[in-house]
């Protein structure tokens, strides 16, 4: 491990095979925690490459709990996090909107690591349990077209890494690989990073990992979501081609709003915001979600254009279908708890 730390500290990139070797060491209980922290910090300072990210994602996914998903077309809209903007839980809210519009969402998420309230923290606040077994999660995905996969449950080897990441307190390569390690086989993906200089490489990673169609966004103002606050940079992966483009909210009929308009708060506050949006409360929170859901619908192939996707997203909310998805998942969680108590 030490030789790879030194190589990275010397600003040298690792080959795919080298990163595979290091990745196995990262998940090895015998590897010293200090060495893991040193490596992650050094890699972050150097700047990760597409091959390094893809190699770690491949190894991490190989260690995941097997998820024998029924045949279907599945999508994830998990971002990398760590953008430091402290917004409300945009991608979690968007997941319900996408499901309400007919997309099968296998949403991979975690508790807060470098944000104020992670997706799993908010789901728990809403009454959605995090301890679904793989079978229960897949059953929910089949019945409702949406399921949430709690990263520590499907990636048991992450427990020790999570402690080290909290000690580091800053984004690491694990922020980048999080959206790439969903154990459910994904056909499409909409994900974001707060590094506009890395979106082409990140899209290349998705191509290496076998996605047929995907969109990567780096949002205005440093967001890892599409933002209302200016021009957003994207790369579309479509049948192996990587196509860059840019878009503002105004381009698809939505209003500009500064980042301050979509700040989040505590877990409780973010849960209140999420429910208000799904009830149709208009404003920057609503527009941010329909913007991102519209892009997700385009990424999944459900919409021909992002503009059409935005209109479909609005309909998912205003028709009540998005809220129905939330209510169904909450009810499923309550039934699961009741069964556990009955045993």
C-alpha positions, 0 to 999 in steps of 0.5 A, a space after each residue: 500500500 505504501 508504494 502506491 501512496 508514494 506514487 500518488 503523492 508524487 502526482 502519478 496516476 495509477 493504471 487500472 490494474 494498479 488501482 484494482 490492487 489498491 482497491 482490494 487493500 482498501 477493503 481488507 480489514 488487515 490494512 492499516 486505517 492510517 494508510 487508507 486515509 493517507 491514500 484517499 487524501 493523496 488521491 484527492 489532492 492529485 485528482 482522480 482519473 477515469 481509470 482509477 474511479 472505474 477500477 475502484 467502482 468495479 472492485 466495490 461492486 464485486 463485494 456488494 450483496 448480490 441483488 437478483 433483480 427481476 428482468 426490467 429497465 432500471 435507473 438511478 439518479 444518485 449524485 456524488 454529494 460533497 458539493 458543500 452547497 447544502 441544498 435540500 435533498 434534490 435527488 431523493 425528491 426527484 426519485 419519487 417524481 421519476 417513479 410517478 412518471 413511470 421510471 423504475 428507480 433503484 436509488 442508491 444512497 447513504 447517510 450524511 458523510 460530507 453533507 448536512 443530511 444524506 438521502 438515507 437520513 431524510 428517508 428515515 425521517 419520512 418513515 422509510 426504514 433502511 434495513 430492507 433485505 435485498 429480497 424486500 427491496 426488490 419486491 418493493 421495486 417490482 411492485 411500486 417501481 421504486 426502492 431505496 438501497 442503503 449503501 451500508 446494507 448492500 456494501 457491508 465492507 464499507 463500514 470501516 471505510 465510512 468511519 475513515 471518511 468521516 475522520 477525513 471530513 472532505 470528499 474523497 474518491 468514494 463520493 465519486 464511486 458511490 453512484 457507480 456501485 448500485 448492485 441492481 443492473 442499471 440501463 440508464 443513469 442520471 448523476 451529478 458531480 461538482 467538478 465541471 472539469 471531470 464530467 467527460 471522464 465521469 461519463 467515460 467511466 459510466 461507459 466503461 461500466 456498461 451503461 447504455 444511456 446516461 447523463 452527467 451534470 455539473 451544475 451552476 454554482 458548484 452543484 452536483 445537480 442541475 441548478 436554476 442559478 445559471 448554465 449547467 454543463 452536461 455530457 450525454 452518453 448514448 450508445 457509446 457516444 459522449 456528447 457534451 451540452 449546456 443548459 439553463 433553467 430558462 432554456 426549458 421554461 423555468 425561472 432563474 433562482 439563486 442557490 440561496 433559494 434552495 438551501 436545505 436545513 436539518 433532516 426534519 426541515 428537508 423532509 418538510 421541504 420534500 413533502 411540500 414539493 410533492 404536494 405541488 407547492 410552487 417555487 424554486 424547490 419545485 422548479 429545481 426538482 422538475 428540472 432534474 426530473 425532466 433531465 432524468 426522464 430524457 436520460 431514461 428515454 421516457 422523454 424525447 427532449 428535456 423540455 418534454 421531460 420537465 412537463 412530464 415531471 410537473 404532471 407526475 407531481 400535480 397529478 398526485 402520482 409522485 406523492 402516491 409513490 412516497 405514501 406507498 413506500 412509507 406504507 410498505 416500510 410500516 408493514 415490514 416493521 409489523 411483520 418483524 414485530 410479529 415474528 
